[in-house]
Amino acid sequence: MSAASINNSGSPLLRNAIALHAAFGLTGLLIAAGFSSLGQGYAIWLFSALMAFILVGSRLMQKRLATSIEIDRRLNLLADCHEIRTESLSPVIARDHAAQGWNRLVETAIVQRLLDQADSSLHESTETGNDSLINRIVNILNDGLVVADSSGTVLWRNDSLNALLPTDQSHDGQPGLLHFHEFFRTFENFDEQIAALTDTRTLAPVAFEMYRGETTNEGVLRISRQCLAENERSHGGATFLWTIRDVTQQKLALEMRDCFVSAATHELRTPLCNIRAYAETLIAAEQINAEEERQFLNVILSEAGRLERTIDNLLNISHMQAGGMTLDRHETQIERLVNEVQETIRPLFEKKTLNFETLVPPRLPDLNVDKNKLAAALVNLLGNAIKYTPDGGCVRLEAEFEGSEIRFHVEDTGIGIAEEEIPRLFERFFRSSDPRINDIQGTGLGLAFSHDVARLHGGRIDVASELNKGSRFSLILPASLARLTPS
Amino acid sequence: MKPYRVIVAEDNRVLQDVIRFNLARAGFEVRTAVEGAQALRLLEEQPADVIVTDCQMPGMSGLELCAAIRSHAIYSNLPILFCSAKGLEIEPETLEKLRLPEVLCKPFSPRSLVEKVQALAESRSESAPSTVTELVH
């Protein structure tokens, strides 16, 4: 803010003062002229005195009125301009009372004006900020949002919708021409849900699911509708907000969980049922020979072992799910590990006619691993190989130490795995959609467990498979786990 | 008196063995199958007085086996003891349609299985004096 010095020119107040002086002077002149009739000498003196009086008075008055004149000039400028600017509100440089009053007025006005400006700019920026923020939020949501009127006409939709429901090109992207239900024309249950998709009579929230195809895998969308505003009765109808959420993963997880529960129940119930039947037979049989009795007790023992293994697996799974699986590492001989694995899977071979071979080269190093978990991981891989290889096939377990890795290959001549299913093999609860495995029990957790065991040891599982030819699962551990013993 | 003939369809071989043991002890003539189609072949080879079948089996399931049996007029009244795991609900209409009056829930005691098979075999011989063998030949 610059202080302006007092400039007298052009002030109406000054002009008035000069006019007043002139009138005063003129009157004095006329009086002097009257006196001049009395005698020339008096008249000249009187006139001169009068002029001097006028001049001195004028100077004095000009000095005295300077501040008021300046303030007056500025007030006149303010009256003429359309918009009051901060620059036109400058303080006057003077010490008198009027100047102090003006300067206080200016200060107050300027501060107020600055405050107003700041306030309005803040308000503006917040307003535009809010708009773009809400827009951004609405468009990065995973859910698709559609606002439609009671006729189903789409009034607005967010960008996220395009990822869920590709825009129908026939409508040239003009929302006004599109009806909400048209998004779902290609959906499997469109005919079934058409009533729900077009229903605008019920104002209460509605939710249902739309399936892209026959199976959950192909995609499931959860559609919910809420009433945004109920229009006036004369117009009828209402405005609705439709929310479209992709729930495929949740639905798959639920299905897989159900499958798991049913498979786990079967795995637990079967040995239990067998134990009970044999024990009751032993109790009820009046005459039973020693050989049969021993045979029955062996069955009970073997079924109890099966039950125990199932429970161990379930416990491993629950540890694994909680992310709390830890390793209990000890020096382990590969040969002993393989022998233990062979012993565990022996009963599985009894039900099938398969060729089983193991290949463990001599002088393999000892490993610093969790023997029990590694054995369980290999049992799972072998268990799968046995399950999915038809009678007459071949299953092979091979250990190999080469360069930087120790590898355990489990190879079979079974039904194989479709290429597109290989990446999902290690997902929990995943089971192949191959119809040939429908009758084969499995929890869909064995491979996930084996994979976790390999990972915890710093290793991995590689899969090579060909449909109808067979599969090869390789559990690979880093050589850093090897304890090289002097040969 | 000729012993009653029973065909047992059960994929759990351990359970199948103990069922066979108990039925044989009770004087039945037992033949076993691990799935529906095999049981059906056994029935076609030689008639039976009672069929005992599990619900879930690889290949032809228990319900499919029952439907296949009922599709032959001569087997429309052949008694079938249907065994199913607890909690595995089967629609009452399905049971009625396949004329399965009762479902034996697993785990079951061998004694109750034997009693039920006995009752079914006797009810059949009382209600239908002419044997399946006579109908077939």
Interface residues (C-beta under 8 A of the other chain):
Chain A: T265 H266 R269 T270 L272 C273 N274 R276 A277 Y278 E280 T281 A284 A285 E292 F296 V299 E303 K351 D439 I440
Chain B: N12 R13 V14 L15 D17 V18 I19 F21 N22 R25 Q56 M57 P58 G59 A85 K86 G87 K106 P107 F108 S109 P110 R111
